Amino acid sequence: MDFNMKKLASDAGIFFTRAVQFTEEKFGQAEKTELDANFENLLARADSTKNWTEKILRQTEVLLQPNPSARVEEFLYEKLDRKVPSRVTNGELLAQYMAEAASELGPTTPYGKTLIKVAEAEKRLGAAERDFIHMASINFLTPLRNFLEGDWKTISKERRLLQNRRLDLDACKARLKKAKAAEAKATTVPDFQETRPRNYILSASASALWNDEVDKAEQELRVAQTEFDRQAEVTRLLLEGISSTHVNHLRCLHEFVESQTTYYAQCYRHMLDLQKQLGRFPGTFVGTTEPTSPPLSSTSPTTTAATMPVGPSVAGLAPPGEAALRLEEVAPPASGTRKARVLYDYEAADSSELALLADELITVYSLPGMDPDWLIGERGNKKGKVPVTYLELLS
């Protein structure tokens, strides 16, 4: 118990000395040991790395989970070392609602069929989003958190210890400076005519005491300087390790970009498939206003490339049997034409398609090799492709 009390008193004394030194430095009443410029640059670089890592981490969390309540819930589960429950993505939830709506409104109607197709695509999008969130959390968020909760805490601890060592060093310097000033004043030879012998004896005794105080202060200063230098070296090594942290974060950033690229590529492919299923993919016909162009078999590569849809992935999705036909060359068959009523407005994607207005009547027919989701529609002297899902065949 006595040992603990002595240690407590010693720690309190050290804390008080540091507090006094820190306060005097703030008021400009004490000198402060300055670190070299390279060390200051390392400190600034470390602080900047920490601040930007926090911002990037938080914003990435917002990107992956926009719902703040869900983020708080996940944070609490992590702090409690419990597994975060699986959460349905917005795409999967939308797919569920669309499927239920199709079941209730009629899965055989054009609207119901379209709802089912879109629901399947949204479900695939939700699954792709789930995989992306999982991979981004492992490959990007986790390394950033490990830096902030591991390496940075170690650096901060050593920096605080260095700050304490510097305060101890500057306090020892101030104590030695005061002791030397008092020693110089005590060693001043008094005037025997104006000073009593008793005062002279006291002055000599005080000079001896101040000599001991100076020696003690110098010893404490050497110890404090050694501890400060040792701690400065340890802190410097940790700060120089920030370069390795940047290399690690760079690798994680590449993996995040790779995951994001894969995710958006999957989404793009799913939406192209959905677009084709809905009959809105402009690949069956390609319109042209040049009736004198040569037939398909003699079309030059340059002409063919100019009439194809823009985009490398889009062109590859056209069925192999479909060729770029000209609407002017298409004649209705002798038999097989039917009347159809338009169910919904439809805006033509390009000049090869026919714009539709709800409730109007048009003549439709099919050609050999055509996509079953499309028909040729005629209204007056205009003709073009029309999607089957927008029509109700009458006769």
Salt bridges, closest charged atoms under 4 A:
ASP2 OD2 - LYS6 NZ 3.55
ASP11 OD2 - LYS7 NZ 3.17
GLU25 OE2 - ARG166 NH1 2.94
GLU31 OE2 - LYS177 NZ 3.93
ASP36 OD2 - ARG236 NH2 2.97
ASP47 OD1 - ARG159 NH1 2.64
GLU54 OE2 - LYS50 NZ 3.30
GLU61 OE2 - ARG145 NH2 2.83
GLU73 OE1 - ARG87 NH2 3.35
GLU92 OE1 - ARG130 NH2 2.48
ASP168 OD1 - ARG18 NE 2.85
ASP170 OD2 - ARG166 NH1 2.55
GLU220 OE1 - ARG175 NH1 2.86
GLU227 OE1 - ARG165 NE 3.77
GLU255 OE2 - ARG251 NH1 3.16
GLU329 OE2 - ARG326 NE 3.66
ASP359 OD1 - ARG341 NH1 3.04
GLU360 OE2 - ARG379 NH1 2.95
GLU378 OE2 - LYS383 NZ 3.62
GLU392 OE1 - ARG341 NH2 2.49
